[in-house]
Amino acid sequence: MEHTATSPEAQTPEAQSREEPLSIVGLGASAGGLEALDLFLKQVPAKSGLAFVIVQHLEPTHKALLPEILQRATPMPVVEVTSDVTVEANHVYVIAPGTDLSILRGVLHALPPAEASKVRLPIDYFFRALAADRGERAVGVILSGMGEDGALGIRAIRENGGGTFAQDPTSAKFASMPRAAVDSGAIDGVYPPEELAGRIAEYVEHLRPFVPDGAELGIKDRRAIEKVFLLLRAQTGHDFSLYKQTTIHRRMQRRMGLHRIDSLDDYVRYLRENAQEADLLFKELLIGVTAFFRDPNVWLQLRDEMITWIRSAPEGGRRFRAWSAGCSTGEEAYTIAMIFKEALAEVGPAARCSLQVFATDLGMDAIARARAGVYPATIAKDVSEERLARFFVRQGTGAFCVSKEIRETVVFAQQNLVMHPPFTKLDLVVCRNLLIYLDVELQQKITSLFHFALNPAGLLLLGTSETAGPTGELFTPLPGRSRLYRRLANVRPPDVGAFPFHLTSERRDKQGVVKAPPGPTNLQAAADQLLLAHFAPAAVLVTSNGDILYVHGKTGEYLEPAAGKANWNVFAMSRGGLGTALSEAFHKAIRHNTTVVLEGISAPSGSALERVDVTVQPITEAGPLEGMVLVAFRKTPAHSPLRLPTSLDRTKADRERALEMAEELKTTREQLQAAREEMQASQEELRSANEELQSLNEELQATNEELTTSVEEAHAMNEELQVVNHETQHKLDELAHAGDDMKNLLDSVDLAIVFLDPELCVRRFTPSAVSIIKLIPTDVGRPVTDLVTVLDYPDLAVDARAVLGTLVPLEKQIRTTDERWFSLRIMPYRTKQDRVDGTVITLSDITVTKNLESVLRRAQPDVDVSSKRNGEDGV
């Protein structure tokens, strides 16, 4: 297009229309979609300038009547795509049964389904191809249907700058498909089907870019866009002035098209008056292209690199760190974790390595969706059945939820890559299709940032259209066509000082240790710290099970590590006689949710015994410590510690008491042994019951999977039956109209017509035939030879059989018993398939003609005599 941004009216609308790329509207529908398509097409003018491609769920073996039915709703030509077809404006194209539809450079291609075993998603398949082929000139529409087909395709169209619409679920016979599309967050407008056509036409009409390719903005438009950036920064806190301008302009143009706004100044005014539009534009600018296992060869190469990591890890294992920058809704972050799990499985059980994935994005809505880890059933197109079974859990709604082992590997957070500090000491950074939206200068800074964040020999994975800068400067590409780079260590350090975060403001001592910058002097805070250090009691913060989370003060006099495997439980670490009393007080405090104080508990301190007060306090206040328990130890003031008794001080009573206690201890041990044996027996029974329950649970899971598969098949069959039923109903209506037309035709024609089947039984007759052949409605099905007729024609049946045998029509003049004459014609009855299925007897009344002929014959001799006489006289 040759026009400037400041004078869009320089060309006529006709000239602009001729030069603009063709906009293609893809319509996806399933059960109940035929009615919606009919309502939609009736509102589309014959010269809309658009092309429409309809992808309807069809039964593969059923002959589709969809083109024939839709042709009655629109004056535009309706074409079924069975081979390569070039898309033209003002045409409607319909998918053929048993095929997938794709498009490349404006040419539709009918393809066989890729895998018959997997659930077919023809709408997603075509919408993705349409998004890649048409870009911002693609429009996706989801109409009535069951399931979630189209949700991912709609998202692809939105990501590529196209328009997305859906039928209002309340107006759809089956709301699953439009509701799934709306829930994806990628729908621009929701309307009833009869309004969609007008909305789409208005959207396409306002798609003419205010910044054509190769053109420069005028001063007025530049200032308007700067105002948009200021409004976005004030509303969201994010500055988009460093992003690639063409991308920003394209997204703004899309929003203007949806609101039917032609002028940038008008859009600035609309932004200021509608705070919600600023949020929508912000989300529009954050739209990212993502999917599970996108570009499979890239992930295969990354898995090989991860296998090398694991095999070269120390004997005790290692924890690897990865960062997914610009993770969007989390598909690629989870893909990294799945690939690592597969690499671990390939190395073997001896590998003791783990992975921590940090996934960040600027959009909070995207992060929330990623944290939920729930994705539509249509991801089956991108994820193999084996991975779905291993890494996902099927929910009752048909959606897939990421399994717990994968979900625990990934940590999601909101982050501005340009403004916030990065993660460090990383082994892998994945940043795909983010740099293409930034200008060259910012791309270089981000690449330096990744170099700073990676460990030596760390990996950087970029999108297919991105590079890590000049080869050998910071990164070197790995073999292959994937954008996988390895960090170079012996190069100049990257310049990170220009970033808004202060990476270079750290203070280090002579040994290179980072020192925290001195903070402002605060007398109260310093005094509080001194008081806590000298006068606060020794205490530990524990969980409801007694596991120690935090230690304050000197607790060594009361707690010590137990021998053997490290155990940080407060009961196992209690010294001397504290263990039993502390356990009783702790469980009492938990049961009654109240503070329990133990006073004067004996605790050994060297060769003496000291008295200790123990306070157990459950924390019930809302906050980060809610549900935890605080255990505090405080020495009881005493003038002199209690001295341990010696053997010289023991009396006879002491010895007797010691014997009693030994006997009690023996009895207690026996009871404890019996209780242990009973507990072991109970544990065996419980273990056996647990194994049985696990087996039963596996059987139930298998049954549930079978039922889920059956439900999916039933849903697919139901959709196909709905479509076939709708088509059949249309055909029945047509047949009813044709029957009415035939009845009125036969009633209006004053001819006696009798239809006979191959056995010469009456099939149908007209009212005029009743006066010739004595017919009543119940005679249908009776042989014609059994009927009474006024015709003097005993050879009727013989001649009818002759016509059936020779297929040569027969015509005779037959007289009746009441002196009437009829012209009788017998012809073969041919079906639409050109098969003879009986005869048709037609009787037309020629009595008047016969009477006139008789009169003329009687008068003929007189005429001949008079003529002869006149001739003789002339001679």
Phi, psi and omega in degrees: 000134181249084170205154183268164181291336184273346181221068182292345181274007183296334179251154177285156177301327181294318180293320178298318181297323180292325187269340181288145177298152181288129174273132182245129180257116176264128181244119178255131182211161176217229182300131181080000184281341182296318178295319179295320177297320179298314179295322181294309186293332179295338180265359181268123178293158183296330182244057182283340184080005181249160172245142184239130178239120185256123176246104183248139174293119183233149175288125190300326186266000183264134177291121185283133173257007186302312180301318181295320181290316183290334181299331179287344183266349186215145174282349179287148176297134178252120187239130173275129185272104177247349178210191181292127182225130175280127184287132177237153178294154177061037175229154175242128181244136185237136178294145178271151180299144175072020180228161167254148184247134177224171181216138178215120180054041176079011179246124178279139180233128174269122184238150174290150179302144185292309183223120180287338184283333183268161179294127181282137179230071185295331181290311176303317183299314182287319182298323177296317178295321179296320179297318181290329185274321186257338180061235182288350178266012176262141176230126179249137181228129177251123180250190186305143177168162177262153181091198184232015179300132180107341183294316179287324178295320177299320180295321178297319178296317179297318181296332180266012173090008180276177179264145182228133181221160178215150173291141176302120183304331180290340179262358183267142175295323176231114192267000187299311184294309178296326180291321177297322178295318179294318181294339179291345180078012184248018182259132179273329183207143179237117184217161170296157186299327181287343177264342186299319183300315180294320180295319180294319179299318179294321180297312182294325182297330182260020181273356181297121187292142176277350175231089179296157179301131178087351181266161179247149179288145172283168182300318182297317181290323178297319179293324178295319180291324175298323176295322177298316179299318179296317179296321178294319181293322179291325184277320188247343183083009182242139183257119181258010182290342179271356181278162181297126189294323182298322178294316180299316182296319181296318179292320177296321179300320180297316179295321178295321178296321180294327181263006178057046180248129183262332188254140176297322178298320177295324180289323176299317178297319180295322177297318182292328183273345183229099181296331181295328180294326177297320177294321180292320177294321177301314178294326179298320182287343182263002181302124181240149179269118182209155178191161175291133173052040176292135187060075187305324182298327178297317183288329176295319178293320179295322178297320177299320178295321179294324176299320176297319176304307188297318182291333180266004181287155177301166183298325180281000180092177181202152177257115178272153183235133179228153180229122174258099183272130185070052189283349181056236183268014165096359184299314183288328177296316177292328178297320177302314181296320180294318179299320179295319178299319178295321177296319177299316180296327181286324179291319178125171184291345181290339181290129180244038182263157177221170183226137173240121181253124173261120182243124184229153176203158181282331183273125181289326178296318178296319179296320179297318178294322179293319179297322179296324176068026181249128185229152184293164182296341183289353175292349176300341177289332183255337185249131181293160180298324179297316180290324176299318181289329185272320189249359183229159175239125182282128179266167183297333180280356183097348180285164179249134177248134179298136183294163185296320183296327177281318183298323182287345180280338189250134175244123182257145178204151175277133183206140171264111185300331183276329189255331188260153179297151182271170167284156183230172180054049183262151174261340183209135171236126177245117179219091187253128175061036171251319183296333182294344179267000182250155178286170189298318182297315180291327175301316180296321180293319179294320178298319176297323178298316179296322177298319178296323186281337186274149170290163172304135182069016175290164185251144176235125179246121181245175178284168185294338181256014185240156175226162180264025180090188181301136181299134178088356180276305177234329183225156173236134182288146175276158180301149181110174183268355178286155180271060180251124185238152175249137181291136175266133184270317186271059176228171180298142180295143181292150178274101180252005183289342183277356181283154179299326178282154191259075179288336185261008183266005180287145177255132182238149176274190184294332179274002178086008180280135181289130178251135179292138179295142181294135180267174180292144180294130180226104185298320182294316181296319179296319179294319178299318179296321180294317179296318180296322183290328188255333189240344178286144182289156172294136186206160175228145175256122186233166174278178179293348176260359178094004179284130186284129177253327185208140180241132178237132176077191183268102181256006183297335180287343185243335183231142175212148180299138179281154180291151179097209181299140183303128182222113183261040177263136187295331180286322179290334184265357182293138182265150173055228184272011181285331190302307185294312182296320181294320179298316179297315181294321182297310182291329175294318179295322179291316183296315186263358179052049181218164180280132179242131181242126174254123183251138173068036177284132180285130178225128182292139176222093185069237181264005183238166176252135177243151177268134184230135172265127181245127179245125178246114186234109172292141180262115183252348181293141179297136180153188184293339182263002182300135180092351179267173182230134178256124178246116184245141179244132178220126179293141177276126180299136179209150181287324179211140181291154177288130180273141178294134180294145177257175181292334180288334184273351184287136179256176178299322179296323178297318181295320178296318178297323179295321178296318179297316180295324177296320179295316178298321179296320178297315179298317180298319179297319178297316178296320180296321178296318178297318179296323178296316180298316178298320180295321178296318177297318179296321179296321177298316179296316180296322179296317178297317179296322179295319178297319178296319179294321177297317178298316179297321179296320178297319177297318179295321178297318178298317178297320180296319178297319178296318179295321178298317177298318179296320179296318178298316179296320179296321178297315180297317179295322179296318177299314181297319179294324177299315180296313180299320180297319180295317179296319179296321179297319176298320180293321178297321177297319178297317179296323178296317177296318179296321177297319178296319178298316180296318180297314180294324178296312181294324179291327184278338180274125183274062179230146175270114182233133178231127177260126179244146177274179182301336177269013180061033173264147183293128178254320180199156177207159179266161180301328182293338181285344183295327181284347182256310176248126186290088184247142170231163184305328182284355179280353177297125182102349179273148176296146182292337179289342180273357187262149177273134182223153178272358180285138174271071190212078181290343184266020182302311182293322181296314180294325179296319178293326179296318178297320178298325182282320185262341182063022177256123181301151180235137180225130180218160172255121187243138179263149178254169180289341180256030173065034173250156180239142178225142172271114184258130178231129178245122181231153175293145176267112183253136177277178179294333178273013179063038177251133180283122184228043178128198181225162177236122179254123180243132180236117176246134184287120178238025182300314181298316179299317180296318179297316178296323179296321179296318179298316180296323180291321178293325180277352185296318179299317179299320180294321180293320180296315181295324180293324180291321180294315179302326180290321179293322179296324182293325180293000000 
